[in-house]
């Protein structure tokens, strides 16, 4: 089927590639035209020069898939498409949007008789080969129009994707997914830190990660990925300790507070990411001074 993919970053470009390889007629637009030309040459994608060109290249009912950063960029493009699309056309937001924003956008689209589907998408750079996990929200009739695309993007037609509920539920489910991901990553990182810290045993972390992959209750894709990079480097001396947070973890904790449901593991995992982003921040210096004030403990100067 025909579809336009708007936003051809790492994930959007690979999704466009996968769709082309599954026989779909893909129109592509990206602010930087280099990637559209590359995909046109490699995959047969049809490049569009702007959003109006996207509309002219699509036949109705038009299907637009947004793969843009959350916030102002997505909002701006969404609002422009609302002025360009016709009754019966469908917009899919496959980026990491806040589900409240998706609910609002769905209402705005419906008011113009345009469909809106929110697709929480997981799979990262591996999705091109392995397929993407997609959690889809929206009206059943709109999701049905997108279904052939979902089946091509998923690991298989009958698994790895589902219509989980009304508009907003796709991004809500993806938000909780990412909160769980934060907790799993934090627990694994702490465990390997403890293994690495037991110097007297001289543990081979690559070997341990490999044996855990087979038969262990902690086996997972995260462990698979960890085992692979530990084969090549166990010290991680050249890796930064800075861990970014995309916003999904924050939204998950806001939901925890809103519902009054405790999520201590997710909360700790998120705050540990904050700590990594400011390892010598004012709060840590304050802790050092308080410890010195009541206990007389030495304070280590920054240049020592």
N, C-alpha and C positions, 0 to 999 in steps of 0.2 A: 504494500500500500504506500501511498504518498504521505510524507511527513517532513516538517521543517524542524531542525534542531538549532536552537538559538543559544550560542555560548559554546565555543569549541575549545575549552581548556582541556586539561589532561583527561578528565572523566567524560566531558561532553564529546570530545573528539573520538575517544574509544567507543562510546555508545553509537556515534554516527558510523564508525567503521563496522561495528557489529551489525547494525541495521542494513548497511549496504551489502555486507556479505551474506545476509539472509534474504536478499532479493528485493528489499524495499527501495522505493524511489525517494532519496533523501535530499532535501534542500538544506543547505547550511549557511548560517550567517555568524560571523564573529567580528568584533570590533577591529581586530587586526586581521587583514585579509590573507596573510601568509599561510595560515593553517587551512583555510578554505581552498586555496589553490593546491596545496599539498594533497588534501583529501580528494580533490577533484581528479588529480593525476593518478593517485594510488588506488582509489576506491570507486571512482565514478560519481562522487557526490556532485550535485549541481550548486555552484556558489551563488549567493545573492549579495548584491552590493549594499542593500539597506533593508529595513523592515517593509517598506512599501514594495520593494522588489520581491521579497518573500511572498507577500500576498498575491502578487501578479503571477508568480510561478506555481502556485498551488491551485488545485481544483477543489471545488466544494463537495462535501463539507471539509473545510480545512482543518488540519491537525497541527498544532504548534506545540513543540516540547521545549520548555525553558530549562537550561542548565547554567544558571547564572548565580553569582554570589548573593546570599540573602541580604535583605535590606533595600537600600535606595536603588541599586542597579536593577534588581528584579521588579521593584515597584514601578520604576520609570518605564521599563519595557512592557510590563503588563498593562499599564494605563494606556500606552500608545496603541497596543494591539486591540484594546477595547474600542478604540476609535476607528480601527481599520477592518476588523472582522465583521462577518455577517451572521445572521441568525442561523443557528445550527452548527457553527464552527466550534472547535474545542481547544482550550488552552490546558496544557499539562505543565505543572511546576515540579520538576524533578530535582530541584536544588534543596539545600538545607534551610527551609523557611520555618519560622515560628508558626505553629498550627493556628494560633489566633489570627495571624495575618492571612492564612489560607482560608479560614472561615469567612473573613471579611471579603477577600477577593472572590470567593465563590458567590457571595450575595451580590456583589457588583456585577459579576458576569451574568448571573441568572436574570438580573434586572434588564439586561440587554439581550436576553435569550441566547447567550453564548455559554457553552459548557465549560466547566472548570474541574480539573482532576488534580489532586495533590499526590505525588508519588515519592514517598520516602525511599531513597535509593542507596543501597550499600553494595560494596564490591571493590571500590577503589581502582587502582591501576590493574588489578588482576581480572576485572570484570570482562575485558575484551575476550579473553580466552575461556574463563570459567563461567561467565554469565553474572548477572546482577540479581541481588535480592531486592524485591520491590514490594513495598507496603502501600497500597493504593486506596485513596479516599475519594468519594464523589458519588454523584447520582449513577445508578446502575446503567442507564441508557448511555451516559457519557463514557463510562468505563468500558462498555461493550464496544464502542467505536475504537477505543485505544487497544483493545485486547490483542489483536494480531501483533502489535508492536511489543507489548508486554511479553508475549510468548517468545518472541525472537530475542529479547534482551535477557530473559531469565535463563538460568542454567538448563532448563528443559521446559517444554510447553506446559507440563502438568505439575511443576514444582518450582519453588523459589519465588513465587509471586502470589498475591491474593488481593481481592477487593475486600478490605478490612472493615469498611464502614462509610459513613457520610463524609462530606467535604471536611477536611481538617484532620480526619482520623489517620490518614496516611502519614502525614508529618508528625502527628502526635506519637504514633507507634515508632517511627524512626527516632524520635527524640528519646523515648524510653530505651530503645535499643542502644543508643549511644551512651546513655547513662550507665547501662549495664556494662558496656564496653570499657568505660572509664574504670569501673570497679575491678573488672577482670585484669586489665592491664596493670593497675596499681598493685594488686595482690601478687601477680607474677613478678613484677619488678622488685617488690620487697623480698620475695622468696629467693630470687637469684642474688640479691644483694647480701642476704644472710649466708648463702652458700659461698659466695666469693669472699666474704669476710672471715670465714673459718680457715685461716692460712695454714694451720697445722696439718689439715687433712689434704692440702694441695689438690682440691677437687677439680676434675675436668668438667667444666660447665657444659661444653658441647656434648660430651658423652651423656651427661645426666639429662639434658634436654632431649636427646635422641631416645633414650630408653623410656622416658615419660610419654613419648609419642605413641607407644605401643602397649595397650592394655591398661594404662593408667586412667583414673577417673578425671585427671586434669588435662587429658589430651584435648587439643583444640587447634584451630587454624592459627591462633595467636602463638601457640607453642610451636607449631610447624615453622612459622616465620622466624621465631626466635632461635630455633635450632639451626636454621639455615645461616643466619648472620653470625651466630656464635662459632660455627665451623671455621669461619675466616678470621674472627677477632673476638677474643674473650675479654680483653682488657677494656675495650671501648674507650681507650684514652683519647682518641681523636674525635669522639662524638660529644656534642654539646649536651649539657644537662638541662637545657631549656626545653620545656614541653608546652606547646601552645594549646589553647582551648578554643574550639570553633564557635562556641556559644550554645551548643546543644546541651552540654552538661549544666550550664547555668539555668537554661530553660527547664531542665528536668528537676533541678532543686527548687525552682520557683513553683513548679507543679506540686512537689512534695509539701511545700509550705501551704499552698492553696488548699490541698486536700486534707492536710493534717495527718498525712501518712509518713512515718519516719523512713528515711533513706540514708542512714549514717554512713554506709560504705561508699555510696555515690558522692555524698557530701565531702568525705575525707579525700576521696580520689580527686575531686575538683580542687579542693584547697591545696593539695599537694602540687597540683599543676601551677597554681598561683605562686606557691613557694619557689618552684623551679624558675619562675619568670623573674623573681626578685630575690636571689639568694643572699644578698647583702643589704637588704632593705632596712628601713628605719625600725621596723618592729623587731627584727633580729638583734639590732644594736641595742634597742631598749631592753630586751631580755638579758643581754650580756651585762648591761649596767645594773639592772635589778639584782642579778645573781651576785655581782660584786658587792653591792650595797649591803645585802643581808648576810652574805657568807664570806666576804673577803676573797672571793675567787679571782684569779688573775684575769685581766682583760687582754685579749690578743689584739695587738694593733694591726691595721690593715696591711702595713708593709713588713710585718714580721713573718 
